[in-house]
Amino acid sequence: QVQLVESGGGLVQAGGSLRLACAASGRTFSSYAMGWFRQAPGKERELVAAITSGRSTNYADSVKGRFTIFRDNAKNTVYLQMNSLQPGDTAVYYCAARLRFIATGATAYDYWGQGTQVTVSS
C-alpha cells in the first residue's frame, strides 16, 4: 500500500511559477513510476507528466518546456516544477503511482493523492 500526499498548490498570476510536491509512504517508492495528473471543472483527468523509477520522463504537449518532473528517492518525494503558468493550467493536480512503467491513462495508476488546487489568474 502506498499513500500519497500532495502540497504546494495555490494562486499565482500568469507567468508565475509553482512547485508541487508529492510525499509517498512505504519503503519501495523507488520501484514506482509516478505521475502528475490534472483535472479542470467539466474536463477529464489528464496526464501532465510522469517519471519512471529510472527517471525517464514523459510530458503532455501542452506543458513541454514549461513543466519539469523530478524525484528524490531518498525523500520518497516527486516534484512538479511549473513555470510560465497560464490560466489554462488552472486545475486540481493529483499525484499517482503505479509499479515500474509509465502509463498515460489515469485508470492504469493504482494509488492517488487527494489533490491540490492550482489557480492561475490572468
C-alpha positions in Angstrom: 0.0 0.0 0.0 1.2 3.5 -0.9 -0.1 6.7 0.5 0.4 9.9 -1.4 0.1 13.5 0.0 0.4 16.5 -2.3 1.4 20.0 -1.4 2.4 23.3 -3.0 -0.7 24.4 -4.8 -2.1 27.9 -4.6 -3.0 31.0 -6.5 -0.4 32.6 -8.9 -0.5 35.2 -11.6 0.0 34.2 -15.2 3.7 33.9 -16.0 4.5 32.8 -12.4 5.8 29.6 -11.0 4.8 26.9 -8.5 6.4 23.7 -7.3 4.2 20.8 -6.3 5.5 18.0 -4.1 4.1 14.6 -3.5 5.3 12.7 -0.5 4.9 8.9 -0.6 4.8 6.4 2.3 6.4 3.0 2.0 9.8 1.6 1.6 9.5 0.7 -2.2 9.0 4.2 -3.6 11.9 3.8 -5.9 10.1 0.9 -7.6 7.1 3.1 -8.7 6.5 5.2 -11.7 5.0 8.4 -10.6 2.6 10.7 -12.5 1.1 14.1 -12.1 -2.4 14.5 -13.5 -4.8 17.4 -13.5 -8.5 17.8 -13.8 -10.3 21.1 -14.6 -14.0 21.5 -14.0 -16.0 19.7 -16.6 -13.0 18.1 -18.1 -11.4 14.6 -17.9 -8.4 13.9 -15.8 -5.3 14.2 -18.0 -1.6 13.2 -17.6 0.6 16.2 -17.2 4.0 14.5 -16.6 5.3 11.1 -15.5 8.6 9.7 -14.4 9.8 6.1 -14.1 12.0 4.6 -11.4 14.9 5.1 -13.8 14.0 8.8 -14.2 12.8 8.6 -17.8 10.1 11.2 -18.3 7.0 11.9 -20.3 5.2 15.2 -20.7 1.9 16.4 -22.2 2.5 18.5 -25.3 0.8 21.5 -23.5 3.4 21.7 -20.8 6.6 20.7 -22.6 9.3 23.3 -22.0 7.4 24.8 -19.0 7.0 22.0 -16.5 9.6 19.6 -15.1 9.0 16.4 -13.2 11.8 15.0 -11.0 12.0 12.7 -8.0 14.2 12.3 -4.8 14.0 8.7 -3.9 15.9 9.3 -0.6 13.0 11.6 0.4 10.2 9.4 -1.1 9.1 12.6 -3.0 8.2 13.5 -6.5 8.0 17.1 -7.6 6.5 19.1 -10.4 8.1 22.4 -11.2 5.7 24.6 -13.1 7.0 27.7 -14.9 5.3 30.2 -17.2 1.9 29.3 -15.8 -1.1 30.1 -17.9 -4.8 30.4 -16.9 -5.3 27.2 -18.9 -3.2 25.4 -16.3 -5.9 26.0 -13.6 -7.0 22.6 -12.2 -6.8 20.2 -9.3 -3.4 18.5 -9.6 -3.1 14.9 -8.5 -0.1 12.7 -7.8 -0.4 9.0 -8.8 1.7 5.9 -8.6 2.0 2.5 -10.3 4.7 -0.1 -10.4 7.6 0.3 -12.8 6.4 1.7 -16.0 4.8 5.0 -17.1 1.2 4.9 -18.4 -0.7 7.8 -19.9 -4.2 6.7 -18.7 -5.5 7.5 -15.3 -7.0 4.1 -14.8 -3.6 2.5 -15.0 -2.5 4.0 -11.8 -3.1 2.2 -8.5 -2.6 4.9 -5.9 -3.7 8.5 -5.8 -3.3 11.5 -3.6 -6.1 13.8 -2.5 -5.2 16.6 -5.0 -4.0 20.2 -4.7 -5.7 23.2 -6.3 -3.6 25.3 -8.7 -5.3 28.6 -9.8 -3.6 30.9 -12.4 -5.1 34.4 -12.7 -4.8 36.4 -15.9 
